[in-house]
Amino acid sequence: MSHFGGSGMPLVKPTAGDSLSFPNQNEPAEHKKYPKRGRPSVSPSLAELLKRVEGADTSGDNTAIDHHHHVIELSHACSSVPTSYPFVLSFKNLTYSVKASQKFELPFCGKGLSDSPDKVLLNDISGEAREGEIMAVLGASGSGKSTLIDALANRISKESLKGSVTLNGEVLESSLLKVISAYVMQDDLLFPMLTVEETLMFSAEFRLPRSLSKRKKKARVQALIDQLGLRNAAKTVIGDEGHRGVSGGERRRVSIGIDIIHDPILLFLDEPTSGLDSTSAFMVVKVLQRIAQSGSIVIMSVHQPSYRILNLLDRLILLSHGNTVFGGSPANLPDFFSQFGHPIPENENRTEFALDLIRELEETPEGTKNLVEFNKSWQRTKSPKNNNHESKSSISLTDAIRQSVSRGKLVSGATTDPGPDLTSSVPTFANPMWFEMIVIAKRSMTNSRRMPELFGIRFGAVLVTGIILATIYWKLDNSPKGVQERIAFLAFAMVTTFYTCAEAIPVFLQERYIFMRETAYNAYRRSSYVLAHSIISIPALVVLSLTFAAVTFFAVGLAGGFSGFIFFFFIILASFWAGSSFVTFLSGIVSHVMLGFTVVVAILAYFLLFSGFFISRDRIPAYWIWFHYISLVKYPFEGVLQNEFDDPNKCFVRGVQMFDNTPLGSLPMSMKLKLLKSMSNALGINITSSTCVTTASDILKQQGITDISKWNCLWILVAWGFFFRILFYFTLLVGSKNKRR
């Protein structure tokens, strides 16, 4: 395959010495300057180029394409093809403030709580970003960079944010914005044991419609890998603290890739170069330039760009404490500061000079007030030209999206001809719910399979606990002491199943921010996530339950035979299910691992206290009885007790055995027989050494177990598990809005 199908557009084949279209890092700075565009020339979308690639492959052969020798040059292949209908994102008078923390002063000093004035994070910010361009927001820490990106990306509630954000003059609906945009967070939130290629492929499965064939999705991923310059790292795992993986720059490009797999119109990035060396940072921004030139609006915050990165940027907004101190092309910086009275030295980095000057002004009594006012007057002198430029390039949002869809840019399930109602023509989710569940389950199992130590540790804990219990309570008899030991074993066994579920706390906490990032822009439904993880957890619970039941049931000598063992296994499984569901629900509320463990251990201790083992139900005070019925330990404990003492005619205490476990138990047998004879005469009942004094039913009554059958205990426990999964879903629904208030 040497050319694109249809248009005959050639693929660029790099020679042996070519890089992935990144400029020579040793090239002099003056040769790296990129001419600024008065009007952006937009290349065909990645989706369109891929269609041409797929159209050329007419052989029907499903073998993989040799992507090592086919690189799509988005920045050069069609840069001369202009578009008449670019997108323009405009924002006017954005203002956002938050309540400052209250100060507390001691009452005996004559003062109490005092309200501080609101802290203004954005103050009347205006500007625009155009298709085919990169707009960068600069400023020192705390200047409002990330806040402005969040405001433009609709990550601040409308009640708190004042001003307007429009795309081609129309206010974006939240549902539509989620489909046509992407947001790359500052932290690289990725599954550590997936390779780069797998990570991007799973993202493609989420964001691209099921109607797109597997081969086309793979082709899209391979083209994106080449676009991101990740070919050499495609088969490398992402890695984490304990597993060596890709470099920081490669990880950042993967984070960008998973959010641009569906070729978004709007791409927001929060400090994508943070923590990277200069070369990696330049490569990341070079990738962003390619994305912009493929027909997107790229808006990012950056702390302090290098000289090379500055040459890739089209628009700048400099912020100081939420105020705009400069807005416009980087080429205008020397003229701007020269007119302000602080000319930039010839060999000085323009942004470094600007940021240093802003810091110096911030330390003065008046701050940057004069610079803010000068920028407003300077902008007014440029406004006539800008207004003319806007009027020529803006069209209606409906027509712009229609053209974008016809070019193949929006492939997240969009229709080929959007009607007047854009929200209905562009679906909320690219795939049906069942397909999302399959992809989520497959990704989670792939990641977990490569970290077998996680399940191995839990399996080892259950196995070792079972062996210890089996050896301590080996072959219990039916004596009064044996009865007490059976009850103690059953209580400890049920509590063990719940405490071993505490390991589920870090599982979701590690995925929390990945989940929030993916669901914030409709990669999949929250319900799909909950159902998929509930289903894939069951096989592991079955293995753990079977292991614990097999090790302990027959070794301890529990009653019931094979049917008793089956019920014991089911009640253990239900306990694991309810416990893991409960812990998963708590992990959706508590965002810190150590705090989560503390809460789980404390609540499980309360469950054990009110389960009926330490104090029977009849002895629990009326104002605490409600806790007895919500105790998760109550139901498996009562279930296994009934399973153990199921035969009402079975006797556990006969004649002189009633003195066991009392001070009279140490008396000689002859004395015990005399006591029995005296009791018989006093009661008028003949009590011999073989007379049954306590049956299985009596033991259940002593434990206060009379109202719920063992099978009902099992079903209630299963229902608790489903209940906590539902609560977990609503926790995610409410707690993962990912918006500032």
Secondary structure, DSSP 4 states (H G I P E B T S, - for coil): --B-TTT-PBPB---TT--SSPPPTTS-GGGG--PPPSS---PPPHHHHHHHHHHH--S---SPP-GGG-B--TTTSSTT---S---EEEEEEEEEEEPPPPEE--GGGT--EEPPPPEEEEEEEEEEEETT-EEEEE-STTSSHHHHHHHHTT-B-TTT-EEEEEETTEEPPHHHHHHHEEEE-SS----TTSBHHHHHHHHHHHHS-TTS-HHHHHHHHHHHHHHHT-GGGTTSB--BTTB----HHHHHHHHHHHHHTT--SEEEEE-TTTT--HHHHHHHHHHHHHHHHTT-EEEEEESS--HHHHTT-SEEEEEETTEEEEEE-GGGHHHHHHHHT-PPPTTS-HHHHHHHHHHHHHTSTTTTHHHHHHHHHHHHHHHHHHHHHHHHH---HHHHHHHHHHTT---SS--SS--S-HHHHS-S-SS-HHHHHHHHHHHHHHHHHT-HHHHHHHHHHHHHHHHHHHHHTTT--SSHHHHHHHHHHHHHHHHHHHHGGGGHHHHHHHHHHHHHHHHHTTSS-HHHHHHHHHHHHHHHHHHHHHHHHHHHHHHHT-SSHHHHHHHHHHHHHHHHHHHHHHHHHHHHH---HHHHHHHHHHHHHHHHHTTTSSS-GGGS-GGGHHHHHH-TTHHHHHHHHHHHT--TT-EEEEGGGGGTTSGGGGS-HHHHHHHHHHHHHHHTS---TT-EEEEHHHHHHHTT--SS-HHHHHHHHHHHHHHHHHHHHHHHHHHT---B-
